[in-house]
Amino acid sequence: SALVVASLAMTSVVRLRAISLIGSVVFVVYGVLIESIPIVITNTAIAGLNVWFLARELGGKRDLGVVVVPPDSPFLADFLRHHTPDIRTFQPDFDPSRTADLSMVLMRDGLPAGVVRGNRDADGETLHLTLDYVLKSYRDSRLGNWLFGRGSTVFRNEGITRIVTAGDTDAHREYLRRIGFALDPTTRLYVREP
């Protein structure tokens, strides 16, 4: 019961499903031990649903996308203003009023899931990321891996051949390493080619 309650307290969809799966498996074992067929059947169905949703969440069948938006978009300004406290947990110096040359809204199943912003160097080919943010509920869905991997054509379509960013916190640096950015020892910036 504690596992089921804990799963409902999760903000991450993947964690919710994983903990719910563990809870339902424990309930199946409990149902078998007390010989309660309704408990076994119900929790076997719940476990099956959790496995199905986890496979869908972590598999390649997610509908992921990115939309380039004007940097002064009212939607973007409202989104950033609303999520600034959470953004600052990873990027403490984030200022929603700071302008950017390139702004993109990350999409998940047709809904906004995050924002990437940056400024181009004078050459126009290097993008300095000033923000790479994904909503809490989508952080485990590997949206960053997709964006800087298969989805990186959006950067190439904008003429960007190099992406650089500073790792502002330990969690942010770990995220950057996990999605394929490498630390440049000279500049102390994280670099990736799209």
Secondary structure in CASP SS format (residue, H / E / C, confidence):
PFRMAT SS
TARGET T0000
AUTHOR 0000-0000-0000
METHOD secondary structure of the structure
MODEL  1
S C 1.00
A H 1.00
L H 1.00
V H 1.00
V H 1.00
A H 1.00
S H 1.00
L H 1.00
A C 1.00
M C 1.00
T C 1.00
S C 1.00
V H 1.00
V H 1.00
R H 1.00
L H 1.00
R H 1.00
A H 1.00
I H 1.00
S H 1.00
L H 1.00
I H 1.00
G H 1.00
S H 1.00
V H 1.00
V H 1.00
F H 1.00
V H 1.00
V H 1.00
Y H 1.00
G H 1.00
V H 1.00
L H 1.00
I C 1.00
E C 1.00
S C 1.00
I H 1.00
P H 1.00
I H 1.00
V H 1.00
I H 1.00
T H 1.00
N H 1.00
T H 1.00
A H 1.00
I H 1.00
A H 1.00
G H 1.00
L H 1.00
N H 1.00
V H 1.00
W H 1.00
F H 1.00
L H 1.00
A H 1.00
R H 1.00
E H 1.00
L H 1.00
G C 1.00
G C 1.00
K C 1.00
R C 1.00
D C 1.00
L E 1.00
G E 1.00
V E 1.00
V E 1.00
V E 1.00
V E 1.00
P C 1.00
P C 1.00
D C 1.00
S C 1.00
P H 1.00
F H 1.00
L H 1.00
A H 1.00
D H 1.00
F H 1.00
L H 1.00
R H 1.00
H H 1.00
H H 1.00
T H 1.00
P H 1.00
D H 1.00
I H 1.00
R H 1.00
T H 1.00
F H 1.00
Q C 1.00
P C 1.00
D C 1.00
F C 1.00
D C 1.00
P C 1.00
S C 1.00
R C 1.00
T C 1.00
A C 1.00
D C 1.00
L E 1.00
S E 1.00
M E 1.00
V E 1.00
L E 1.00
M E 1.00
R E 1.00
D C 1.00
G C 1.00
L E 1.00
P E 1.00
A E 1.00
G E 1.00
V E 1.00
V E 1.00
R E 1.00
G E 1.00
N E 1.00
R E 1.00
D C 1.00
A C 1.00
D C 1.00
G C 1.00
E C 1.00
T E 1.00
L E 1.00
H E 1.00
L E 1.00
T E 1.00
L E 1.00
D E 1.00
Y E 1.00
V E 1.00
L C 1.00
K H 1.00
S H 1.00
Y H 1.00
R H 1.00
D H 1.00
S H 1.00
R C 1.00
L H 1.00
G H 1.00
N H 1.00
W H 1.00
L H 1.00
F C 1.00
G C 1.00
R H 1.00
G H 1.00
S H 1.00
T H 1.00
V H 1.00
F H 1.00
R H 1.00
N H 1.00
E C 1.00
G C 1.00
I C 1.00
T C 1.00
R E 1.00
I E 1.00
V E 1.00
T E 1.00
A C 1.00
G C 1.00
D C 1.00
T C 1.00
D H 1.00
A H 1.00
H H 1.00
R H 1.00
E H 1.00
Y H 1.00
L H 1.00
R H 1.00
R H 1.00
I C 1.00
G C 1.00
F C 1.00
A E 1.00
L E 1.00
D E 1.00
P C 1.00
T C 1.00
T C 1.00
R C 1.00
L E 1.00
Y E 1.00
V E 1.00
R E 1.00
E C 1.00
P C 1.00
END
